[in-house]
């Protein structure tokens, strides 16, 4: 098990990296968004040098709101262009796995929404590959993000893995383990946080109602790679406590 820290894109990237290093995280998940992690504001050589101090090369994360499933081809093409802009940064700093979120336009039939995403993802994945990057699809907090729909998308794309987000998978009457059962062959990376099944809260581990012992027991049978803690709290003590609990549960699983 390797545990990573996701930087807050609203904060200084160098300070975020320094905090993660000082608290012995295995890697950094680099979140790039407009703001303090705008691609134009990043000193590639400096950030690459800092990231090299971690034991493991980290992963990357482009903006969750990228409209890859828009019904308008012009918007999907714009999403593709934006993704390439971020891939250039990830390549420059040495990151080779990058997450993109699913995107659902709810006024359309599910089959159409899947078609829009598949078309865009195949273009984005091919571009990512040219930068030496493996693309990973992360489910969101939408009802349409069922294991079956995600599998349908992945089965029609080439070179795209699956990023399991425990909190997003704990909504709409579903459980994180459901995704492990159906999508383990695609699984590349995991985000961990908790909620009460009614909204996407990004709570510390065990502060919601995910059955962590059961989930990690199921997960450990099929996966033992990288885990990023997406704990959104003003106090980072909760993030460190979540890491300790995670390792404790993992040992027991």
Secondary structure, DSSP 8 states (H G I E B T S, - for coil): -EEEEE--TTS-HHHHHHHHHHTT-SEEEEE--SSTT-GGG--HHHHHHHHTTSSS--EEE--TT--TT-SSHHHHHHHHHHHHHHHHHHHHHT--EEEEE----TTS-HHHHHHHHHHHHHHHHHHHHHTT-EEEEE--SSTT--HHHHHHHHHTSSSEEEEEETTGGGSTT--HHHHHHHHGGGEEEEEE-B--SSS---B-TTSSS--HHHHHHHHHTT--SEEEE----S-THHHHHHHHHHHHHHHH-
